[in-house]
Amino acid sequence: MIIEKKVHTCRKCHSKVLTKNNINVCGNLQYHCKTCGAYGVLEPREPYTEKEQELIIKAY
Ligand SMILES: [Zn+2]
């Protein structure tokens, strides 16, 4: 059983104090970190393919 925690953290300083900003050209939601002031993509497309998910399931 995989428990998915959807807590977004800053990629630079790992702060959780983020402001959801705008949607960029690619359609990804962007954040603005209040701690370090960085901008980034909130949910980048993780390369979790079906094959990788199979491997995760097999690992159990
Ligand atoms: Zn930050």
PDB file of the backbone (N, CA, C, O) and the ligand in Angstrom, with CONECT records:
HET     ZN  A 101       1
ATOM      1  N   MET A   1       0.853  -1.199   0.000  1.00  0.00           N
ATOM      2  CA  MET A   1       0.000   0.000   0.000  1.00  0.00           C
ATOM      3  C   MET A   1       0.882   1.239   0.000  1.00  0.00           C
ATOM      4  O   MET A   1       1.757   1.418   0.847  1.00  0.00           O
ATOM      5  N   ILE A   2       0.625   2.051  -0.946  1.00  0.00           N
ATOM      6  CA  ILE A   2       1.426   3.269  -1.067  1.00  0.00           C
ATOM      7  C   ILE A   2       0.591   4.460  -0.591  1.00  0.00           C
ATOM      8  O   ILE A   2      -0.473   4.763  -1.131  1.00  0.00           O
ATOM      9  N   ILE A   3       1.101   5.098   0.409  1.00  0.00           N
ATOM     10  CA  ILE A   3       0.414   6.293   0.898  1.00  0.00           C
ATOM     11  C   ILE A   3       1.057   7.519   0.241  1.00  0.00           C
ATOM     12  O   ILE A   3       2.252   7.779   0.383  1.00  0.00           O
ATOM     13  N   GLU A   4       0.238   8.235  -0.459  1.00  0.00           N
ATOM     14  CA  GLU A   4       0.742   9.386  -1.194  1.00  0.00           C
ATOM     15  C   GLU A   4       0.482  10.664  -0.415  1.00  0.00           C
ATOM     16  O   GLU A   4      -0.660  11.034  -0.142  1.00  0.00           O
ATOM     17  N   LYS A   5       1.553  11.309  -0.075  1.00  0.00           N
ATOM     18  CA  LYS A   5       1.401  12.583   0.625  1.00  0.00           C
ATOM     19  C   LYS A   5       1.592  13.707  -0.374  1.00  0.00           C
ATOM     20  O   LYS A   5       2.628  13.797  -1.034  1.00  0.00           O
ATOM     21  N   LYS A   6       0.620  14.533  -0.477  1.00  0.00           N
ATOM     22  CA  LYS A   6       0.714  15.635  -1.427  1.00  0.00           C
ATOM     23  C   LYS A   6       1.062  16.915  -0.694  1.00  0.00           C
ATOM     24  O   LYS A   6       0.259  17.842  -0.584  1.00  0.00           O
ATOM     25  N   VAL A   7       2.271  16.930  -0.205  1.00  0.00           N
ATOM     26  CA  VAL A   7       2.761  18.152   0.414  1.00  0.00           C
ATOM     27  C   VAL A   7       3.827  18.724  -0.508  1.00  0.00           C
ATOM     28  O   VAL A   7       4.855  18.096  -0.761  1.00  0.00           O
ATOM     29  N   HIS A   8       3.574  19.878  -0.984  1.00  0.00           N
ATOM     30  CA  HIS A   8       4.514  20.482  -1.904  1.00  0.00           C
ATOM     31  C   HIS A   8       5.589  21.235  -1.137  1.00  0.00           C
ATOM     32  O   HIS A   8       5.308  21.996  -0.211  1.00  0.00           O
ATOM     33  N   THR A   9       6.797  21.006  -1.540  1.00  0.00           N
ATOM     34  CA  THR A   9       7.902  21.706  -0.916  1.00  0.00           C
ATOM     35  C   THR A   9       8.733  22.392  -1.987  1.00  0.00           C
ATOM     36  O   THR A   9       8.752  21.998  -3.153  1.00  0.00           O
ATOM     37  N   CYS A  10       9.413  23.426  -1.543  1.00  0.00           N
ATOM     38  CA  CYS A  10      10.282  24.157  -2.449  1.00  0.00           C
ATOM     39  C   CYS A  10      11.433  23.259  -2.855  1.00  0.00           C
ATOM     40  O   CYS A  10      12.005  22.544  -2.032  1.00  0.00           O
ATOM     41  N   ARG A  11      11.760  23.308  -4.122  1.00  0.00           N
ATOM     42  CA  ARG A  11      12.842  22.450  -4.607  1.00  0.00           C
ATOM     43  C   ARG A  11      14.199  22.950  -4.135  1.00  0.00           C
ATOM     44  O   ARG A  11      15.166  22.190  -4.090  1.00  0.00           O
ATOM     45  N   LYS A  12      14.268  24.203  -3.792  1.00  0.00           N
ATOM     46  CA  LYS A  12      15.565  24.753  -3.417  1.00  0.00           C
ATOM     47  C   LYS A  12      15.803  24.664  -1.919  1.00  0.00           C
ATOM     48  O   LYS A  12      16.854  24.197  -1.479  1.00  0.00           O
ATOM     49  N   CYS A  13      14.823  25.113  -1.130  1.00  0.00           N
ATOM     50  CA  CYS A  13      15.048  25.170   0.311  1.00  0.00           C
ATOM     51  C   CYS A  13      14.128  24.217   1.067  1.00  0.00           C
ATOM     52  O   CYS A  13      14.204  24.130   2.292  1.00  0.00           O
ATOM     53  N   HIS A  14      13.273  23.512   0.363  1.00  0.00           N
ATOM     54  CA  HIS A  14      12.366  22.523   0.949  1.00  0.00           C
ATOM     55  C   HIS A  14      11.387  23.143   1.940  1.00  0.00           C
ATOM     56  O   HIS A  14      10.880  22.471   2.838  1.00  0.00           O
ATOM     57  N   SER A  15      11.138  24.398   1.764  1.00  0.00           N
ATOM     58  CA  SER A  15      10.147  25.052   2.603  1.00  0.00           C
ATOM     59  C   SER A  15       8.743  24.667   2.147  1.00  0.00           C
ATOM     60  O   SER A  15       8.502  24.401   0.970  1.00  0.00           O
ATOM     61  N   LYS A  16       7.838  24.647   3.097  1.00  0.00           N
ATOM     62  CA  LYS A  16       6.459  24.328   2.748  1.00  0.00           C
ATOM     63  C   LYS A  16       5.604  25.583   2.613  1.00  0.00           C
ATOM     64  O   LYS A  16       4.405  25.516   2.341  1.00  0.00           O
ATOM     65  N   VAL A  17       6.243  26.708   2.809  1.00  0.00           N
ATOM     66  CA  VAL A  17       5.507  27.966   2.701  1.00  0.00           C
ATOM     67  C   VAL A  17       5.543  28.405   1.242  1.00  0.00           C
ATOM     68  O   VAL A  17       6.410  29.169   0.820  1.00  0.00           O
ATOM     69  N   LEU A  18       4.585  27.904   0.495  1.00  0.00           N
ATOM     70  CA  LEU A  18       4.554  28.188  -0.928  1.00  0.00           C
ATOM     71  C   LEU A  18       3.254  28.887  -1.291  1.00  0.00           C
ATOM     72  O   LEU A  18       2.200  28.658  -0.697  1.00  0.00           O
ATOM     73  N   THR A  19       3.372  29.731  -2.270  1.00  0.00           N
ATOM     74  CA  THR A  19       2.193  30.355  -2.838  1.00  0.00           C
ATOM     75  C   THR A  19       1.970  29.781  -4.220  1.00  0.00           C
ATOM     76  O   THR A  19       2.865  29.776  -5.065  1.00  0.00           O
ATOM     77  N   LYS A  20       0.778  29.305  -4.431  1.00  0.00           N
ATOM     78  CA  LYS A  20       0.472  28.826  -5.772  1.00  0.00           C
ATOM     79  C   LYS A  20       0.328  30.030  -6.680  1.00  0.00           C
ATOM     80  O   LYS A  20      -0.453  30.946  -6.422  1.00  0.00           O
ATOM     81  N   ASN A  21       1.079  30.000  -7.714  1.00  0.00           N
ATOM     82  CA  ASN A  21       1.189  31.198  -8.536  1.00  0.00           C
ATOM     83  C   ASN A  21       0.335  31.102  -9.797  1.00  0.00           C
ATOM     84  O   ASN A  21      -0.890  31.204  -9.731  1.00  0.00           O
ATOM     85  N   ASN A  22       0.945  30.916 -10.876  1.00  0.00           N
ATOM     86  CA  ASN A  22       0.231  30.904 -12.142  1.00  0.00           C
ATOM     87  C   ASN A  22       0.452  29.588 -12.867  1.00  0.00           C
ATOM     88  O   ASN A  22       1.280  28.766 -12.473  1.00  0.00           O
ATOM     89  N   ILE A  23      -0.288  29.418 -13.906  1.00  0.00           N
ATOM     90  CA  ILE A  23      -0.060  28.270 -14.782  1.00  0.00           C
ATOM     91  C   ILE A  23       0.798  28.753 -15.938  1.00  0.00           C
ATOM     92  O   ILE A  23       0.466  29.721 -16.624  1.00  0.00           O
ATOM     93  N   ASN A  24       1.888  28.070 -16.134  1.00  0.00           N
ATOM     94  CA  ASN A  24       2.809  28.515 -17.166  1.00  0.00           C
ATOM     95  C   ASN A  24       2.390  28.009 -18.544  1.00  0.00           C
ATOM     96  O   ASN A  24       1.329  27.410 -18.720  1.00  0.00           O
ATOM     97  N   VAL A  25       3.250  28.268 -19.494  1.00  0.00           N
ATOM     98  CA  VAL A  25       2.911  27.983 -20.889  1.00  0.00           C
ATOM     99  C   VAL A  25       2.631  26.506 -21.098  1.00  0.00           C
ATOM    100  O   VAL A  25       1.784  26.126 -21.906  1.00  0.00           O
ATOM    101  N   CYS A  26       3.354  25.684 -20.360  1.00  0.00           N
ATOM    102  CA  CYS A  26       3.205  24.234 -20.532  1.00  0.00           C
ATOM    103  C   CYS A  26       1.967  23.700 -19.824  1.00  0.00           C
ATOM    104  O   CYS A  26       1.635  22.523 -19.964  1.00  0.00           O
ATOM    105  N   GLY A  27       1.289  24.541 -19.075  1.00  0.00           N
ATOM    106  CA  GLY A  27       0.104  24.095 -18.362  1.00  0.00           C
ATOM    107  C   GLY A  27       0.411  23.571 -16.979  1.00  0.00           C
ATOM    108  O   GLY A  27      -0.444  22.961 -16.336  1.00  0.00           O
ATOM    109  N   ASN A  28       1.641  23.807 -16.510  1.00  0.00           N
ATOM    110  CA  ASN A  28       2.015  23.354 -15.176  1.00  0.00           C
ATOM    111  C   ASN A  28       1.795  24.476 -14.164  1.00  0.00           C
ATOM    112  O   ASN A  28       2.049  25.649 -14.439  1.00  0.00           O
ATOM    113  N   LEU A  29       1.324  24.088 -13.011  1.00  0.00           N
ATOM    114  CA  LEU A  29       1.101  25.061 -11.964  1.00  0.00           C
ATOM    115  C   LEU A  29       2.430  25.444 -11.327  1.00  0.00           C
ATOM    116  O   LEU A  29       3.247  24.586 -10.993  1.00  0.00           O
ATOM    117  N   GLN A  30       2.623  26.719 -11.170  1.00  0.00           N
ATOM    118  CA  GLN A  30       3.886  27.187 -10.637  1.00  0.00           C
ATOM    119  C   GLN A  30       3.707  27.681  -9.208  1.00  0.00           C
ATOM    120  O   GLN A  30       2.637  28.151  -8.823  1.00  0.00           O
ATOM    121  N   TYR A  31       4.768  27.564  -8.441  1.00  0.00           N
ATOM    122  CA  TYR A  31       4.744  28.057  -7.075  1.00  0.00           C
ATOM    123  C   TYR A  31       5.741  29.187  -6.905  1.00  0.00           C
ATOM    124  O   TYR A  31       6.669  29.376  -7.691  1.00  0.00           O
ATOM    125  N   HIS A  32       5.499  29.918  -5.849  1.00  0.00           N
ATOM    126  CA  HIS A  32       6.457  30.930  -5.436  1.00  0.00           C
ATOM    127  C   HIS A  32       6.768  30.669  -3.982  1.00  0.00           C
ATOM    128  O   HIS A  32       5.880  30.711  -3.130  1.00  0.00           O
ATOM    129  N   CYS A  33       8.033  30.398  -3.697  1.00  0.00           N
ATOM    130  CA  CYS A  33       8.439  30.100  -2.335  1.00  0.00           C
ATOM    131  C   CYS A  33       8.588  31.393  -1.555  1.00  0.00           C
ATOM    132  O   CYS A  33       9.282  32.318  -1.977  1.00  0.00           O
ATOM    133  N   LYS A  34       7.923  31.440  -0.405  1.00  0.00           N
ATOM    134  CA  LYS A  34       7.996  32.641   0.408  1.00  0.00           C
ATOM    135  C   LYS A  34       9.275  32.684   1.224  1.00  0.00           C
ATOM    136  O   LYS A  34       9.675  33.744   1.707  1.00  0.00           O
ATOM    137  N   THR A  35       9.911  31.547   1.375  1.00  0.00           N
ATOM    138  CA  THR A  35      11.114  31.502   2.202  1.00  0.00           C
ATOM    139  C   THR A  35      12.342  31.985   1.433  1.00  0.00           C
ATOM    140  O   THR A  35      13.080  32.850   1.905  1.00  0.00           O
ATOM    141  N   CYS A  36      12.552  31.416   0.242  1.00  0.00           N
ATOM    142  CA  CYS A  36      13.741  31.789  -0.511  1.00  0.00           C
ATOM    143  C   CYS A  36      13.401  32.587  -1.761  1.00  0.00           C
ATOM    144  O   CYS A  36      14.291  33.095  -2.443  1.00  0.00           O
ATOM    145  N   GLY A  37      12.116  32.693  -2.058  1.00  0.00           N
ATOM    146  CA  GLY A  37      11.719  33.526  -3.183  1.00  0.00           C
ATOM    147  C   GLY A  37      11.851  32.861  -4.533  1.00  0.00           C
ATOM    148  O   GLY A  37      11.801  33.523  -5.570  1.00  0.00           O
ATOM    149  N   ALA A  38      12.021  31.552  -4.520  1.00  0.00           N
ATOM    150  CA  ALA A  38      12.219  30.867  -5.788  1.00  0.00           C
ATOM    151  C   ALA A  38      10.881  30.602  -6.465  1.00  0.00           C
ATOM    152  O   ALA A  38       9.849  30.438  -5.814  1.00  0.00           O
ATOM    153  N   TYR A  39      10.929  30.567  -7.754  1.00  0.00           N
ATOM    154  CA  TYR A  39       9.775  30.171  -8.537  1.00  0.00           C
ATOM    155  C   TYR A  39      10.049  28.804  -9.145  1.00  0.00           C
ATOM    156  O   TYR A  39      11.177  28.506  -9.540  1.00  0.00           O
ATOM    157  N   GLY A  40       9.043  27.997  -9.217  1.00  0.00           N
ATOM    158  CA  GLY A  40       9.243  26.688  -9.831  1.00  0.00           C
ATOM    159  C   GLY A  40       7.918  26.062 -10.191  1.00  0.00           C
ATOM    160  O   GLY A  40       6.853  26.607  -9.904  1.00  0.00           O
ATOM    161  N   VAL A  41       8.002  24.915 -10.820  1.00  0.00           N
ATOM    162  CA  VAL A  41       6.807  24.185 -11.207  1.00  0.00           C
ATOM    163  C   VAL A  41       6.359  23.349 -10.021  1.00  0.00           C
ATOM    164  O   VAL A  41       7.153  22.624  -9.421  1.00  0.00           O
ATOM    165  N   LEU A  42       5.087  23.457  -9.691  1.00  0.00           N
ATOM    166  CA  LEU A  42       4.568  22.792  -8.502  1.00  0.00           C
ATOM    167  C   LEU A  42       4.523  21.285  -8.695  1.00  0.00           C
ATOM    168  O   LEU A  42       5.009  20.543  -7.842  1.00  0.00           O
ATOM    169  N   GLU A  43       3.972  20.836  -9.757  1.00  0.00           N
ATOM    170  CA  GLU A  43       3.882  19.396  -9.997  1.00  0.00           C
ATOM    171  C   GLU A  43       4.512  19.070 -11.330  1.00  0.00           C
ATOM    172  O   GLU A  43       3.823  18.980 -12.347  1.00  0.00           O
ATOM    173  N   PRO A  44       5.813  18.895 -11.328  1.00  0.00           N
ATOM    174  CA  PRO A  44       6.465  18.506 -12.578  1.00  0.00           C
ATOM    175  C   PRO A  44       6.076  17.101 -12.969  1.00  0.00           C
ATOM    176  O   PRO A  44       5.810  16.249 -12.121  1.00  0.00           O
ATOM    177  N   ARG A  45       6.049  16.881 -14.229  1.00  0.00           N
ATOM    178  CA  ARG A  45       5.677  15.555 -14.727  1.00  0.00           C
ATOM    179  C   ARG A  45       6.753  14.559 -14.325  1.00  0.00           C
ATOM    180  O   ARG A  45       7.823  14.491 -14.931  1.00  0.00           O
ATOM    181  N   GLU A  46       6.448  13.798 -13.300  1.00  0.00           N
ATOM    182  CA  GLU A  46       7.404  12.794 -12.851  1.00  0.00           C
ATOM    183  C   GLU A  46       7.460  11.661 -13.871  1.00  0.00           C
ATOM    184  O   GLU A  46       6.434  11.252 -14.414  1.00  0.00           O
ATOM    185  N   PRO A  47       8.642  11.170 -14.122  1.00  0.00           N
ATOM    186  CA  PRO A  47       8.764  10.079 -15.102  1.00  0.00           C
ATOM    187  C   PRO A  47       8.331   8.743 -14.518  1.00  0.00           C
ATOM    188  O   PRO A  47       9.072   7.761 -14.564  1.00  0.00           O
ATOM    189  N   TYR A  48       7.135   8.719 -13.975  1.00  0.00           N
ATOM    190  CA  TYR A  48       6.605   7.471 -13.429  1.00  0.00           C
ATOM    191  C   TYR A  48       5.815   6.759 -14.515  1.00  0.00           C
ATOM    192  O   TYR A  48       4.612   6.967 -14.674  1.00  0.00           O
ATOM    193  N   THR A  49       6.506   5.930 -15.244  1.00  0.00           N
ATOM    194  CA  THR A  49       5.842   5.194 -16.304  1.00  0.00           C
ATOM    195  C   THR A  49       5.163   3.960 -15.728  1.00  0.00           C
ATOM    196  O   THR A  49       5.328   3.634 -14.553  1.00  0.00           O
ATOM    197  N   GLU A  50       4.409   3.289 -16.563  1.00  0.00           N
ATOM    198  CA  GLU A  50       3.752   2.066 -16.104  1.00  0.00           C
ATOM    199  C   GLU A  50       4.777   1.013 -15.721  1.00  0.00           C
ATOM    200  O   GLU A  50       4.558   0.236 -14.792  1.00  0.00           O
ATOM    201  N   LYS A  51       5.890   0.987 -16.432  1.00  0.00           N
ATOM    202  CA  LYS A  51       6.924   0.020 -16.111  1.00  0.00           C
ATOM    203  C   LYS A  51       7.488   0.265 -14.717  1.00  0.00           C
ATOM    204  O   LYS A  51       7.741  -0.674 -13.963  1.00  0.00           O
ATOM    205  N   GLU A  52       7.678   1.510 -14.393  1.00  0.00           N
ATOM    206  CA  GLU A  52       8.203   1.835 -13.068  1.00  0.00           C
ATOM    207  C   GLU A  52       7.210   1.471 -11.981  1.00  0.00           C
ATOM    208  O   GLU A  52       7.590   0.995 -10.911  1.00  0.00           O
ATOM    209  N   GLN A  53       5.939   1.698 -12.262  1.00  0.00           N
ATOM    210  CA  GLN A  53       4.929   1.326 -11.278  1.00  0.00           C
ATOM    211  C   GLN A  53       4.913  -0.188 -11.077  1.00  0.00           C
ATOM    212  O   GLN A  53       4.715  -0.670  -9.962  1.00  0.00           O
ATOM    213  N   GLU A  54       5.120  -0.931 -12.158  1.00  0.00           N
ATOM    214  CA  GLU A  54       5.205  -2.383 -12.042  1.00  0.00           C
ATOM    215  C   GLU A  54       6.350  -2.785 -11.130  1.00  0.00           C
ATOM    216  O   GLU A  54       6.212  -3.667 -10.283  1.00  0.00           O
ATOM    217  N   LEU A  55       7.474  -2.126 -11.319  1.00  0.00           N
ATOM    218  CA  LEU A  55       8.631  -2.431 -10.484  1.00  0.00           C
ATOM    219  C   LEU A  55       8.350  -2.144  -9.013  1.00  0.00           C
ATOM    220  O   LEU A  55       8.783  -2.882  -8.128  1.00  0.00           O
ATOM    221  N   ILE A  56       7.625  -1.071  -8.772  1.00  0.00           N
ATOM    222  CA  ILE A  56       7.297  -0.722  -7.389  1.00  0.00           C
ATOM    223  C   ILE A  56       6.405  -1.806  -6.790  1.00  0.00           C
ATOM    224  O   ILE A  56       6.587  -2.220  -5.646  1.00  0.00           O
ATOM    225  N   ILE A  57       5.434  -2.256  -7.592  1.00  0.00           N
ATOM    226  CA  ILE A  57       4.528  -3.285  -7.095  1.00  0.00           C
ATOM    227  C   ILE A  57       5.283  -4.594  -6.858  1.00  0.00           C
ATOM    228  O   ILE A  57       5.043  -5.295  -5.875  1.00  0.00           O
ATOM    229  N   LYS A  58       6.197  -4.909  -7.774  1.00  0.00           N
ATOM    230  CA  LYS A  58       6.955  -6.139  -7.621  1.00  0.00           C
ATOM    231  C   LYS A  58       7.862  -6.109  -6.404  1.00  0.00           C
ATOM    232  O   LYS A  58       8.156  -7.149  -5.815  1.00  0.00           O
ATOM    233  N   ALA A  59       8.298  -4.932  -6.035  1.00  0.00           N
ATOM    234  CA  ALA A  59       9.202  -4.796  -4.900  1.00  0.00           C
ATOM    235  C   ALA A  59       8.507  -5.154  -3.598  1.00  0.00           C
ATOM    236  O   ALA A  59       9.172  -5.398  -2.592  1.00  0.00           O
ATOM    237  N   TYR A  60       7.196  -5.189  -3.599  1.00  0.00           N
ATOM    238  CA  TYR A  60       6.496  -5.522  -2.378  1.00  0.00           C
ATOM    239  C   TYR A  60       6.401  -7.022  -2.148  1.00  0.00           C
ATOM    240  O   TYR A  60       5.832  -7.458  -1.148  1.00  0.00           O
TER     241      TYR A  60
HETATM  242 ZN    ZN A 101      12.379  28.036  -1.225  1.00  0.00          ZN2+
END
